[in-house]
């Protein structure tokens, strides 16, 4: 566990998790701010894939509200025009070894992203607890 000035940080306080919540807030205000000002940076920095990888590791340790906000932020990112235009750049060729077979990370239709993420999280939790 990370410490900051002697105080223990909870997983939901880690910068990586807070960034996903911040992503959600930015994208909720996209019409007012202008999404074109920042979504290209998210694409170039690989925020979608990194966010998914992070949630695969820490999802069981996050409060449900934080997990839902993080998933919602990633879902909102997939609803941007930039994602529609540069989908391959957002996803790349990400190897996935969750099922002991190589595959490529891909997202379900946009409207189902949060539901699918929550379902996958529940399945991963069940799988991990039975190992």
N, CA, C and O atoms as CSV, one atom per row, in Angstrom:
chain,resi,resn,atom,element,x,y,z
A,1,UNK,N,N,0.842,-1.177,0.000
A,1,UNK,CA,C,0.000,0.000,0.000
A,1,UNK,C,C,0.890,1.244,0.000
A,1,UNK,O,O,1.884,1.287,0.725
A,2,UNK,N,N,0.555,2.238,-0.788
A,2,UNK,CA,C,1.337,3.468,-0.874
A,2,UNK,C,C,1.090,4.333,0.360
A,2,UNK,O,O,-0.001,4.330,0.929
A,3,UNK,N,N,2.119,5.068,0.758
A,3,UNK,CA,C,1.939,6.008,1.856
A,3,UNK,C,C,2.273,7.403,1.371
A,3,UNK,O,O,3.086,7.596,0.467
A,4,UNK,N,N,1.634,8.352,1.985
A,4,UNK,CA,C,1.875,9.756,1.670
A,4,UNK,C,C,1.925,10.496,2.989
A,4,UNK,O,O,0.909,10.623,3.671
A,5,UNK,N,N,3.099,10.987,3.355
A,5,UNK,CA,C,3.296,11.673,4.627
A,5,UNK,C,C,2.785,10.834,5.797
A,5,UNK,O,O,2.149,11.358,6.712
A,6,UNK,N,N,3.063,9.538,5.764
A,6,UNK,CA,C,2.717,8.681,6.881
A,6,UNK,C,C,1.291,8.162,6.876
A,6,UNK,O,O,0.954,7.292,7.679
A,7,UNK,N,N,0.450,8.671,5.998
A,7,UNK,CA,C,-0.945,8.226,5.961
A,7,UNK,C,C,-1.109,7.180,4.858
A,7,UNK,O,O,-0.574,7.332,3.760
A,8,UNK,N,N,-1.843,6.135,5.158
A,8,UNK,CA,C,-2.081,5.111,4.147
A,8,UNK,C,C,-3.147,5.577,3.173
A,8,UNK,O,O,-4.188,6.099,3.572
A,9,UNK,N,N,-2.877,5.384,1.901
A,9,UNK,CA,C,-3.849,5.717,0.869
A,9,UNK,C,C,-4.689,4.485,0.560
A,9,UNK,O,O,-4.161,3.378,0.452
A,10,UNK,N,N,-5.957,4.670,0.421
A,10,UNK,CA,C,-6.830,3.608,-0.025
A,10,UNK,C,C,-6.699,3.508,-1.540
A,10,UNK,O,O,-6.293,4.471,-2.190
A,11,UNK,N,N,-7.037,2.349,-2.109
A,11,UNK,CA,C,-6.890,2.140,-3.555
A,11,UNK,C,C,-7.655,3.200,-4.335
A,11,UNK,O,O,-7.157,3.686,-5.351
A,12,UNK,N,N,-8.845,3.570,-3.888
A,12,UNK,CA,C,-9.636,4.556,-4.631
A,12,UNK,C,C,-9.024,5.956,-4.590
A,12,UNK,O,O,-9.488,6.844,-5.305
A,13,UNK,N,N,-7.997,6.171,-3.772
A,13,UNK,CA,C,-7.338,7.466,-3.704
A,13,UNK,C,C,-6.083,7.526,-4.575
A,13,UNK,O,O,-5.465,8.584,-4.696
A,14,UNK,N,N,-5.708,6.416,-5.174
A,14,UNK,CA,C,-4.537,6.411,-6.035
A,14,UNK,C,C,-4.772,7.284,-7.262
A,14,UNK,O,O,-5.890,7.365,-7.771
A,15,UNK,N,N,-3.722,7.930,-7.728
A,15,UNK,CA,C,-3.824,8.852,-8.855
A,15,UNK,C,C,-4.462,8.188,-10.068
A,15,UNK,O,O,-5.282,8.804,-10.748
A,16,UNK,N,N,-4.096,6.944,-10.346
A,16,UNK,CA,C,-4.601,6.254,-11.526
A,16,UNK,C,C,-6.119,6.094,-11.482
A,16,UNK,O,O,-6.787,6.195,-12.511
A,17,UNK,N,N,-6.654,5.848,-10.308
A,17,UNK,CA,C,-8.103,5.682,-10.152
A,17,UNK,C,C,-8.800,7.033,-10.209
A,17,UNK,O,O,-9.861,7.166,-10.819
A,18,UNK,N,N,-8.204,8.033,-9.574
A,18,UNK,CA,C,-8.782,9.378,-9.581
A,18,UNK,C,C,-8.840,9.925,-11.005
A,18,UNK,O,O,-9.784,10.632,-11.359
A,19,UNK,N,N,-7.837,9.603,-11.823
A,19,UNK,CA,C,-7.817,10.060,-13.219
A,19,UNK,C,C,-9.057,9.557,-13.962
A,19,UNK,O,O,-9.639,10.294,-14.758
A,20,UNK,N,N,-9.462,8.316,-13.713
A,20,UNK,CA,C,-10.643,7.780,-14.396
A,20,UNK,C,C,-11.912,8.507,-13.954
A,20,UNK,O,O,-12.830,8.694,-14.752
A,21,UNK,N,N,-11.965,8.915,-12.696
A,21,UNK,CA,C,-13.118,9.693,-12.245
A,21,UNK,C,C,-13.095,11.096,-12.857
A,21,UNK,O,O,-14.136,11.640,-13.225
A,22,UNK,N,N,-11.915,11.664,-12.957
A,22,UNK,CA,C,-11.744,12.969,-13.587
A,22,UNK,C,C,-12.120,12.895,-15.066
A,22,UNK,O,O,-12.746,13.811,-15.600
A,23,UNK,N,N,-11.737,11.805,-15.722
A,23,UNK,CA,C,-12.108,11.574,-17.121
A,23,UNK,C,C,-13.622,11.649,-17.278
A,23,UNK,O,O,-14.124,12.296,-18.198
A,24,UNK,N,N,-14.340,10.996,-16.390
A,24,UNK,CA,C,-15.807,11.009,-16.420
A,24,UNK,C,C,-16.337,12.443,-16.332
A,24,UNK,O,O,-17.206,12.834,-17.111
A,25,UNK,N,N,-15.818,13.215,-15.392
A,25,UNK,CA,C,-16.294,14.589,-15.217
A,25,UNK,C,C,-15.996,15.446,-16.446
A,25,UNK,O,O,-16.832,16.245,-16.867
A,26,UNK,N,N,-14.806,15.277,-17.018
A,26,UNK,CA,C,-14.467,16.025,-18.237
A,26,UNK,C,C,-15.424,15.682,-19.380
A,26,UNK,O,O,-15.911,16.567,-20.084
A,27,UNK,N,N,-15.684,14.395,-19.550
A,27,UNK,CA,C,-16.529,13.974,-20.671
A,27,UNK,C,C,-17.999,14.317,-20.450
A,27,UNK,O,O,-18.740,14.506,-21.415
A,28,UNK,N,N,-18.424,14.400,-19.203
A,28,UNK,CA,C,-19.794,14.848,-18.937
A,28,UNK,C,C,-19.966,16.319,-19.332
A,28,UNK,O,O,-21.064,16.749,-19.685
A,29,UNK,N,N,-18.883,17.075,-19.271
A,29,UNK,CA,C,-18.918,18.493,-19.641
A,29,UNK,C,C,-18.362,18.726,-21.044
A,29,UNK,O,O,-18.014,19.855,-21.389
A,30,UNK,N,N,-18.275,17.681,-21.847
A,30,UNK,CA,C,-17.640,17.778,-23.169
A,30,UNK,C,C,-18.289,18.824,-24.059
A,30,UNK,O,O,-17.590,19.522,-24.794
A,31,UNK,N,N,-19.607,18.947,-24.009
A,31,UNK,CA,C,-20.278,19.928,-24.864
A,31,UNK,C,C,-19.891,21.355,-24.487
A,31,UNK,O,O,-19.755,22.215,-25.356
A,32,UNK,N,N,-19.716,21.601,-23.202
A,32,UNK,CA,C,-19.351,22.943,-22.746
A,32,UNK,C,C,-17.878,23.249,-22.975
A,32,UNK,O,O,-17.522,24.373,-23.328
A,33,UNK,N,N,-17.026,22.257,-22.777
A,33,UNK,CA,C,-15.578,22.455,-22.883
A,33,UNK,C,C,-15.105,22.312,-24.326
A,33,UNK,O,O,-14.225,23.049,-24.771
A,34,UNK,N,N,-15.685,21.374,-25.046
A,34,UNK,CA,C,-15.249,21.061,-26.402
A,34,UNK,C,C,-14.333,19.852,-26.373
A,34,UNK,O,O,-13.132,19.972,-26.134
A,35,UNK,N,N,-14.918,18.677,-26.621
A,35,UNK,CA,C,-14.155,17.428,-26.490
A,35,UNK,C,C,-12.923,17.381,-27.386
A,35,UNK,O,O,-11.947,16.706,-27.058
A,36,UNK,N,N,-12.957,18.088,-28.509
A,36,UNK,CA,C,-11.820,18.053,-29.422
A,36,UNK,C,C,-10.556,18.622,-28.791
A,36,UNK,O,O,-9.456,18.402,-29.297
A,37,UNK,N,N,-10.707,19.348,-27.694
A,37,UNK,CA,C,-9.550,19.943,-27.027
A,37,UNK,C,C,-8.718,18.920,-26.266
A,37,UNK,O,O,-7.536,19.156,-26.015
A,38,UNK,N,N,-9.311,17.788,-25.894
A,38,UNK,CA,C,-8.561,16.874,-25.042
A,38,UNK,C,C,-8.675,15.384,-25.387
A,38,UNK,O,O,-7.818,14.612,-24.959
A,39,UNK,N,N,-9.686,14.945,-26.138
A,39,UNK,CA,C,-9.820,13.508,-26.378
A,39,UNK,C,C,-8.682,12.932,-27.227
A,39,UNK,O,O,-8.341,11.758,-27.082
A,40,UNK,N,N,-8.107,13.727,-28.089
A,40,UNK,CA,C,-6.967,13.259,-28.867
A,40,UNK,C,C,-5.789,12.885,-27.965
A,40,UNK,O,O,-5.061,11.934,-28.247
A,41,UNK,N,N,-5.612,13.629,-26.900
A,41,UNK,CA,C,-4.570,13.314,-25.923
A,41,UNK,C,C,-4.871,11.990,-25.241
A,41,UNK,O,O,-3.966,11.181,-25.033
A,42,UNK,N,N,-6.131,11.760,-24.890
A,42,UNK,CA,C,-6.513,10.484,-24.280
A,42,UNK,C,C,-6.193,9.332,-25.222
A,42,UNK,O,O,-5.714,8.283,-24.790
A,43,UNK,N,N,-6.460,9.533,-26.518
A,43,UNK,CA,C,-6.173,8.497,-27.520
A,43,UNK,C,C,-4.673,8.221,-27.589
A,43,UNK,O,O,-4.242,7.071,-27.517
A,44,UNK,N,N,-3.885,9.281,-27.730
A,44,UNK,CA,C,-2.432,9.120,-27.884
A,44,UNK,C,C,-1.782,8.513,-26.633
A,44,UNK,O,O,-0.791,7.791,-26.737
A,45,UNK,N,N,-2.330,8.802,-25.477
A,45,UNK,CA,C,-1.763,8.286,-24.227
A,45,UNK,C,C,-2.296,6.895,-23.857
A,45,UNK,O,O,-1.842,6.300,-22.880
A,46,UNK,N,N,-3.251,6.380,-24.628
A,46,UNK,CA,C,-3.765,5.033,-24.373
A,46,UNK,C,C,-4.618,4.925,-23.126
A,46,UNK,O,O,-4.621,3.888,-22.463
A,47,UNK,N,N,-5.344,5.989,-22.798
A,47,UNK,CA,C,-6.124,6.027,-21.562
A,47,UNK,C,C,-7.177,4.921,-21.501
A,47,UNK,O,O,-7.407,4.355,-20.432
A,48,UNK,N,N,-7.810,4.608,-22.610
A,48,UNK,CA,C,-8.865,3.589,-22.598
A,48,UNK,C,C,-8.304,2.219,-22.213
A,48,UNK,O,O,-8.829,1.570,-21.307
A,49,UNK,N,N,-7.273,1.785,-22.873
A,49,UNK,CA,C,-6.698,0.467,-22.595
A,49,UNK,C,C,-6.056,0.446,-21.204
A,49,UNK,O,O,-6.229,-0.518,-20.459
A,50,UNK,N,N,-5.324,1.494,-20.854
A,50,UNK,CA,C,-4.707,1.556,-19.527
A,50,UNK,C,C,-5.767,1.551,-18.433
A,50,UNK,O,O,-5.596,0.908,-17.397
A,51,UNK,N,N,-6.868,2.274,-18.666
A,51,UNK,CA,C,-7.952,2.294,-17.690
A,51,UNK,C,C,-8.583,0.923,-17.511
A,51,UNK,O,O,-8.869,0.506,-16.388
A,52,UNK,N,N,-8.799,0.227,-18.612
A,52,UNK,CA,C,-9.359,-1.132,-18.543
A,52,UNK,C,C,-8.415,-2.073,-17.807
A,52,UNK,O,O,-8.853,-2.869,-16.975
A,53,UNK,N,N,-7.121,-1.987,-18.109
A,53,UNK,CA,C,-6.138,-2.839,-17.439
A,53,UNK,C,C,-6.100,-2.542,-15.939
A,53,UNK,O,O,-6.028,-3.457,-15.119
A,54,UNK,N,N,-6.148,-1.276,-15.594
A,54,UNK,CA,C,-6.145,-0.895,-14.182
A,54,UNK,C,C,-7.358,-1.475,-13.465
A,54,UNK,O,O,-7.230,-2.041,-12.379
A,55,UNK,N,N,-8.527,-1.336,-14.068
A,55,UNK,CA,C,-9.741,-1.837,-13.425
A,55,UNK,C,C,-9.734,-3.355,-13.296
A,55,UNK,O,O,-10.308,-3.895,-12.350
A,56,UNK,N,N,-9.099,-4.043,-14.223
A,56,UNK,CA,C,-8.980,-5.499,-14.090
A,56,UNK,C,C,-8.186,-5.876,-12.843
A,56,UNK,O,O,-8.435,-6.916,-12.234
A,57,UNK,N,N,-7.240,-5.037,-12.468
A,57,UNK,CA,C,-6.398,-5.331,-11.321
A,57,UNK,C,C,-7.036,-4.904,-10.004
A,57,UNK,O,O,-6.964,-5.639,-9.019
A,58,UNK,N,N,-7.660,-3.726,-9.972
A,58,UNK,CA,C,-8.106,-3.162,-8.686
A,58,UNK,C,C,-9.618,-3.180,-8.473
A,58,UNK,O,O,-10.079,-2.720,-7.428
A,59,UNK,N,N,-10.394,-3.682,-9.403
A,59,UNK,CA,C,-11.857,-3.564,-9.304
A,59,UNK,C,C,-12.422,-4.105,-7.993
A,59,UNK,O,O,-13.353,-3.517,-7.443
A,60,UNK,N,N,-11.896,-5.185,-7.491
A,60,UNK,CA,C,-12.446,-5.791,-6.272
A,60,UNK,C,C,-12.154,-4.948,-5.036
A,60,UNK,O,O,-12.831,-5.090,-4.018
A,61,UNK,N,N,-11.164,-4.083,-5.113
A,61,UNK,CA,C,-10.776,-3.264,-3.965
A,61,UNK,C,C,-11.429,-1.884,-3.972
A,61,UNK,O,O,-11.253,-1.109,-3.032
A,62,UNK,N,N,-12.181,-1.576,-5.029
A,62,UNK,CA,C,-12.788,-0.249,-5.150
A,62,UNK,C,C,-14.195,-0.242,-4.582
A,62,UNK,O,O,-14.933,-1.218,-4.717
A,63,UNK,N,N,-14.565,0.867,-3.944
A,63,UNK,CA,C,-15.978,1.015,-3.590
A,63,UNK,C,C,-16.817,0.985,-4.868
A,63,UNK,O,O,-16.374,1.450,-5.918
A,64,UNK,N,N,-18.008,0.445,-4.775
A,64,UNK,CA,C,-18.846,0.277,-5.963
A,64,UNK,C,C,-19.078,1.602,-6.685
A,64,UNK,O,O,-19.063,1.634,-7.916
A,65,UNK,N,N,-19.292,2.685,-5.958
A,65,UNK,CA,C,-19.546,3.981,-6.606
A,65,UNK,C,C,-18.331,4.448,-7.406
A,65,UNK,O,O,-18.485,5.012,-8.489
A,66,UNK,N,N,-17.137,4.220,-6.889
A,66,UNK,CA,C,-15.911,4.615,-7.596
A,66,UNK,C,C,-15.744,3.760,-8.850
A,66,UNK,O,O,-15.395,4.272,-9.914
A,67,UNK,N,N,-15.996,2.457,-8.723
A,67,UNK,CA,C,-15.895,1.560,-9.873
A,67,UNK,C,C,-16.879,1.964,-10.964
A,67,UNK,O,O,-16.521,1.998,-12.141
A,68,UNK,N,N,-18.106,2.269,-10.583
A,68,UNK,CA,C,-19.110,2.673,-11.571
A,68,UNK,C,C,-18.742,3.988,-12.245
A,68,UNK,O,O,-18.935,4.136,-13.452
A,69,UNK,N,N,-18.214,4.945,-11.486
A,69,UNK,CA,C,-17.799,6.220,-12.083
A,69,UNK,C,C,-16.637,6.004,-13.046
A,69,UNK,O,O,-16.600,6.613,-14.115
A,70,UNK,N,N,-15.689,5.147,-12.680
A,70,UNK,CA,C,-14.551,4.862,-13.565
A,70,UNK,C,C,-15.027,4.190,-14.853
A,70,UNK,O,O,-14.594,4.555,-15.945
A,71,UNK,N,N,-15.919,3.207,-14.719
A,71,UNK,CA,C,-16.462,2.528,-15.903
A,71,UNK,C,C,-17.263,3.500,-16.763
A,71,UNK,O,O,-17.197,3.449,-17.991
A,72,UNK,N,N,-18.012,4.376,-16.121
A,72,UNK,CA,C,-18.800,5.363,-16.865
A,72,UNK,C,C,-17.882,6.306,-17.635
A,72,UNK,O,O,-18.179,6.662,-18.775
A,73,UNK,N,N,-16.772,6.713,-17.027
A,73,UNK,CA,C,-15.816,7.580,-17.715
A,73,UNK,C,C,-15.253,6.908,-18.959
A,73,UNK,O,O,-15.160,7.534,-20.015
A,74,UNK,N,N,-14.879,5.643,-18.842
A,74,UNK,CA,C,-14.370,4.906,-20.006
A,74,UNK,C,C,-15.458,4.723,-21.054
A,74,UNK,O,O,-15.190,4.788,-22.253
A,75,UNK,N,N,-16.682,4.494,-20.601
A,75,UNK,CA,C,-17.805,4.358,-21.534
A,75,UNK,C,C,-18.051,5.660,-22.292
A,75,UNK,O,O,-18.279,5.650,-23.502
A,76,UNK,N,N,-18.004,6.777,-21.574
A,76,UNK,CA,C,-18.194,8.083,-22.227
A,76,UNK,C,C,-17.104,8.337,-23.264
A,76,UNK,O,O,-17.363,8.942,-24.305
A,77,UNK,N,N,-15.901,7.880,-22.984
A,77,UNK,CA,C,-14.807,8.043,-23.949
A,77,UNK,C,C,-15.128,7.307,-25.250
A,77,UNK,O,O,-14.790,7.779,-26.336
A,78,UNK,N,N,-15.781,6.151,-25.137
A,78,UNK,CA,C,-16.129,5.386,-26.344
A,78,UNK,C,C,-17.298,6.005,-27.106
A,78,UNK,O,O,-17.607,5.580,-28.219
A,79,UNK,N,N,-17.939,6.991,-26.521
A,79,UNK,CA,C,-19.058,7.663,-27.191
A,79,UNK,C,C,-18.643,8.941,-27.909
A,79,UNK,O,O,-19.485,9.623,-28.493
A,80,UNK,N,N,-17.369,9.268,-27.871
A,80,UNK,CA,C,-16.906,10.499,-28.521
A,80,UNK,C,C,-16.741,10.288,-30.025
A,80,UNK,O,O,-16.585,9.162,-30.499
A,81,UNK,N,N,-16.779,11.391,-30.757
A,81,UNK,CA,C,-16.546,11.327,-32.204
A,81,UNK,C,C,-15.124,10.861,-32.499
A,81,UNK,O,O,-14.883,10.161,-33.483
A,82,UNK,N,N,-14.192,11.250,-31.647
A,82,UNK,CA,C,-12.798,10.852,-31.845
A,82,UNK,C,C,-12.666,9.336,-31.763
A,82,UNK,O,O,-11.932,8.739,-32.550
A,83,UNK,N,N,-13.361,8.710,-30.829
A,83,UNK,CA,C,-13.313,7.248,-30.718
A,83,UNK,C,C,-13.910,6.600,-31.959
A,83,UNK,O,O,-13.366,5.625,-32.478
A,84,UNK,N,N,-15.033,7.144,-32.435
A,84,UNK,CA,C,-15.655,6.593,-33.646
A,84,UNK,C,C,-14.717,6.671,-34.839
A,84,UNK,O,O,-14.677,5.765,-35.671
A,85,UNK,N,N,-13.967,7.754,-34.915
A,85,UNK,CA,C,-13.059,7.974,-36.034
A,85,UNK,C,C,-11.781,7.151,-35.911
A,85,UNK,O,O,-11.281,6.629,-36.907
A,86,UNK,N,N,-11.253,7.032,-34.704
A,86,UNK,CA,C,-9.940,6.398,-34.490
A,86,UNK,C,C,-10.033,5.179,-33.575
A,86,UNK,O,O,-9.168,4.974,-32.724
A,87,UNK,N,N,-11.062,4.383,-33.744
A,87,UNK,CA,C,-11.295,3.234,-32.854
A,87,UNK,C,C,-10.072,2.324,-32.759
A,87,UNK,O,O,-9.687,1.918,-31.662
A,88,UNK,N,N,-9.465,2.006,-33.885
A,88,UNK,CA,C,-8.300,1.120,-33.879
A,88,UNK,C,C,-7.145,1.723,-33.075
A,88,UNK,O,O,-6.421,1.000,-32.390
A,89,UNK,N,N,-6.973,3.035,-33.156
A,89,UNK,CA,C,-5.910,3.686,-32.403
A,89,UNK,C,C,-6.187,3.634,-30.901
A,89,UNK,O,O,-5.253,3.529,-30.106
A,90,UNK,N,N,-7.443,3.706,-30.510
A,90,UNK,CA,C,-7.803,3.607,-29.094
A,90,UNK,C,C,-7.565,2.196,-28.571
A,90,UNK,O,O,-7.086,2.018,-27.451
A,91,UNK,N,N,-7.896,1.196,-29.378
A,91,UNK,CA,C,-7.821,-0.188,-28.917
A,91,UNK,C,C,-6.504,-0.858,-29.243
A,91,UNK,O,O,-5.997,-1.662,-28.462
A,92,UNK,N,N,-5.948,-0.525,-30.402
A,92,UNK,CA,C,-4.705,-1.143,-30.804
A,92,UNK,C,C,-4.846,-2.651,-30.876
A,92,UNK,O,O,-5.955,-3.170,-31.007
A,93,UNK,N,N,-3.752,-3.341,-30.794
A,93,UNK,CA,C,-3.749,-4.798,-30.789
A,93,UNK,C,C,-3.328,-5.235,-29.394
A,93,UNK,O,O,-2.181,-5.619,-29.166
A,94,UNK,N,N,-4.273,-5.171,-28.471
A,94,UNK,CA,C,-3.982,-5.451,-27.070
A,94,UNK,C,C,-4.145,-6.933,-26.797
A,94,UNK,O,O,-5.245,-7.468,-26.937
A,95,UNK,N,N,-3.060,-7.615,-26.407
A,95,UNK,CA,C,-3.196,-9.040,-26.096
A,95,UNK,C,C,-3.988,-9.234,-24.804
A,95,UNK,O,O,-3.822,-8.484,-23.842
A,96,UNK,N,N,-4.825,-10.223,-24.798
A,96,UNK,CA,C,-5.647,-10.541,-23.637
A,96,UNK,C,C,-5.410,-12.000,-23.293
A,96,UNK,O,O,-5.546,-12.869,-24.154
A,97,UNK,N,N,-5.059,-12.280,-22.054
A,97,UNK,CA,C,-4.790,-13.661,-21.646
A,97,UNK,C,C,-5.736,-14.114,-20.548
A,97,UNK,O,O,-5.436,-15.062,-19.823
A,98,UNK,N,N,-6.862,-13.455,-20.422
A,98,UNK,CA,C,-7.792,-13.781,-19.331
A,98,UNK,C,C,-8.309,-15.209,-19.421
A,98,UNK,O,O,-8.553,-15.841,-18.393
A,99,UNK,N,N,-8.478,-15.720,-20.612
A,99,UNK,CA,C,-9.052,-17.052,-20.769
A,99,UNK,C,C,-8.006,-18.046,-21.240
A,99,UNK,O,O,-8.340,-19.062,-21.851
A,100,UNK,N,N,-6.733,-17.758,-20.957
A,100,UNK,CA,C,-5.618,-18.628,-21.301
A,100,UNK,C,C,-5.506,-18.876,-22.800
A,100,UNK,O,O,-4.947,-19.887,-23.225
A,101,UNK,N,N,-6.023,-17.976,-23.584
A,101,UNK,CA,C,-5.895,-18.061,-25.033
A,101,UNK,C,C,-5.708,-16.643,-25.557
A,101,UNK,O,O,-6.360,-15.723,-25.064
A,102,UNK,N,N,-4.843,-16.443,-26.534
A,102,UNK,CA,C,-4.650,-15.090,-27.059
A,102,UNK,C,C,-5.922,-14.576,-27.728
A,102,UNK,O,O,-6.620,-15.308,-28.430
A,103,UNK,N,N,-6.196,-13.317,-27.492
A,103,UNK,CA,C,-7.341,-12.668,-28.136
A,103,UNK,C,C,-7.030,-11.183,-28.228
A,103,UNK,O,O,-5.981,-10.743,-27.758
A,104,UNK,N,N,-7.906,-10.422,-28.815
A,104,UNK,CA,C,-7.726,-8.987,-28.931
A,104,UNK,C,C,-8.819,-8.294,-28.152
A,104,UNK,O,O,-9.995,-8.642,-28.265
A,105,UNK,N,N,-8.425,-7.309,-27.358
A,105,UNK,CA,C,-9.391,-6.557,-26.582
A,105,UNK,C,C,-10.303,-5.792,-27.522
A,105,UNK,O,O,-9.826,-5.065,-28.394
A,106,UNK,N,N,-11.584,-5.942,-27.360
A,106,UNK,CA,C,-12.534,-5.162,-28.149
A,106,UNK,C,C,-13.705,-4.804,-27.256
A,106,UNK,O,O,-13.985,-5.488,-26.271
A,107,UNK,N,N,-14.370,-3.753,-27.601
A,107,UNK,CA,C,-15.480,-3.280,-26.788
A,107,UNK,C,C,-16.816,-3.671,-27.401
A,107,UNK,O,O,-16.946,-3.729,-28.624
A,108,UNK,N,N,-17.812,-3.939,-26.557
A,108,UNK,CA,C,-19.153,-4.189,-27.062
A,108,UNK,C,C,-19.751,-2.880,-27.574
A,108,UNK,O,O,-19.127,-1.828,-27.438
A,109,UNK,N,N,-20.946,-2.925,-28.158
A,109,UNK,CA,C,-21.585,-1.672,-28.584
A,109,UNK,C,C,-21.611,-0.674,-27.430
A,109,UNK,O,O,-21.713,-1.059,-26.265
A,110,UNK,N,N,-21.520,0.592,-27.761
A,110,UNK,CA,C,-21.355,1.658,-26.781
A,110,UNK,C,C,-22.375,1.597,-25.657
A,110,UNK,O,O,-21.987,1.724,-24.495
A,111,UNK,N,N,-23.637,1.412,-25.936
A,111,UNK,CA,C,-24.663,1.432,-24.906
A,111,UNK,C,C,-24.503,0.304,-23.904
A,111,UNK,O,O,-25.006,0.406,-22.785
A,112,UNK,N,N,-23.822,-0.759,-24.269
A,112,UNK,CA,C,-23.671,-1.912,-23.395
A,112,UNK,C,C,-22.341,-1.915,-22.652
A,112,UNK,O,O,-22.072,-2.850,-21.897
A,113,UNK,N,N,-21.504,-0.905,-22.839
A,113,UNK,CA,C,-20.159,-0.922,-22.274
A,113,UNK,C,C,-20.173,-1.012,-20.759
A,113,UNK,O,O,-19.475,-1.854,-20.195
A,114,UNK,N,N,-20.951,-0.168,-20.079
A,114,UNK,CA,C,-20.965,-0.175,-18.622
A,114,UNK,C,C,-21.523,-1.494,-18.105
A,114,UNK,O,O,-20.971,-2.068,-17.166
A,115,UNK,N,N,-22.614,-1.988,-18.703
A,115,UNK,CA,C,-23.199,-3.254,-18.279
A,115,UNK,C,C,-22.224,-4.397,-18.500
A,115,UNK,O,O,-22.067,-5.255,-17.631
A,116,UNK,N,N,-21.570,-4.417,-19.648
A,116,UNK,CA,C,-20.616,-5.489,-19.947
A,116,UNK,C,C,-19.425,-5.425,-19.011
A,116,UNK,O,O,-18.930,-6.463,-18.571
A,117,UNK,N,N,-18.956,-4.225,-18.699
A,117,UNK,CA,C,-17.825,-4.082,-17.788
A,117,UNK,C,C,-18.203,-4.585,-16.407
A,117,UNK,O,O,-17.429,-5.302,-15.772
A,118,UNK,N,N,-19.391,-4.213,-15.934
A,118,UNK,CA,C,-19.846,-4.672,-14.626
A,118,UNK,C,C,-20.000,-6.194,-14.610
A,118,UNK,O,O,-19.650,-6.842,-13.624
A,119,UNK,N,N,-20.521,-6.765,-15.696
A,119,UNK,CA,C,-20.683,-8.215,-15.786
A,119,UNK,C,C,-19.324,-8.902,-15.798
A,119,UNK,O,O,-19.129,-9.899,-15.103
A,120,UNK,N,N,-18.387,-8.382,-16.577
A,120,UNK,CA,C,-17.044,-8.955,-16.641
A,120,UNK,C,C,-16.343,-8.841,-15.291
A,120,UNK,O,O,-15.613,-9.747,-14.887
A,121,UNK,N,N,-16.565,-7.737,-14.602
A,121,UNK,CA,C,-15.974,-7.550,-13.287
A,121,UNK,C,C,-16.504,-8.579,-12.311
A,121,UNK,O,O,-15.742,-9.173,-11.549
A,122,UNK,N,N,-17.805,-8.790,-12.334
A,122,UNK,CA,C,-18.412,-9.789,-11.450
A,122,UNK,C,C,-17.884,-11.184,-11.785
A,122,UNK,O,O,-17.589,-11.971,-10.885
A,123,UNK,N,N,-17.765,-11.487,-13.060
A,123,UNK,CA,C,-17.253,-12.802,-13.478
A,123,UNK,C,C,-15.800,-12.972,-13.057
A,123,UNK,O,O,-15.407,-14.038,-12.585
A,124,UNK,N,N,-14.999,-11.917,-13.229
A,124,UNK,CA,C,-13.583,-11.996,-12.841
A,124,UNK,C,C,-13.436,-12.188,-11.342
A,124,UNK,O,O,-12.564,-12.928,-10.886
A,125,UNK,N,N,-14.290,-11.519,-10.576
A,125,UNK,CA,C,-14.257,-11.660,-9.121
A,125,UNK,C,C,-14.597,-13.095,-8.728
A,125,UNK,O,O,-13.948,-13.680,-7.861
A,126,UNK,N,N,-15.623,-13.659,-9.374
A,126,UNK,CA,C,-16.013,-15.027,-9.093
A,126,UNK,C,C,-14.907,-15.993,-9.474
A,126,UNK,O,O,-14.598,-16.913,-8.718
A,127,UNK,N,N,-14.306,-15.791,-10.645
A,127,UNK,CA,C,-13.232,-16.654,-11.124
A,127,UNK,C,C,-12.028,-16.583,-10.190
A,127,UNK,O,O,-11.456,-17.612,-9.831
A,128,UNK,N,N,-11.644,-15.370,-9.798
A,128,UNK,CA,C,-10.492,-15.193,-8.924
A,128,UNK,C,C,-10.723,-15.806,-7.550
A,128,UNK,O,O,-9.788,-16.329,-6.945
A,129,UNK,N,N,-11.936,-15.750,-7.053
A,129,UNK,CA,C,-12.212,-16.287,-5.731
A,129,UNK,C,C,-12.262,-17.807,-5.726
A,129,UNK,O,O,-12.140,-18.425,-4.668
A,130,UNK,N,N,-12.442,-18.420,-6.897
A,130,UNK,CA,C,-12.481,-19.879,-6.953
A,130,UNK,C,C,-11.117,-20.483,-7.220
A,130,UNK,O,O,-10.959,-21.702,-7.162
A,131,UNK,N,N,-10.113,-19.637,-7.516
A,131,UNK,CA,C,-8.761,-20.154,-7.801
A,131,UNK,C,C,-8.062,-20.542,-6.561
A,131,UNK,O,O,-6.919,-20.995,-6.612
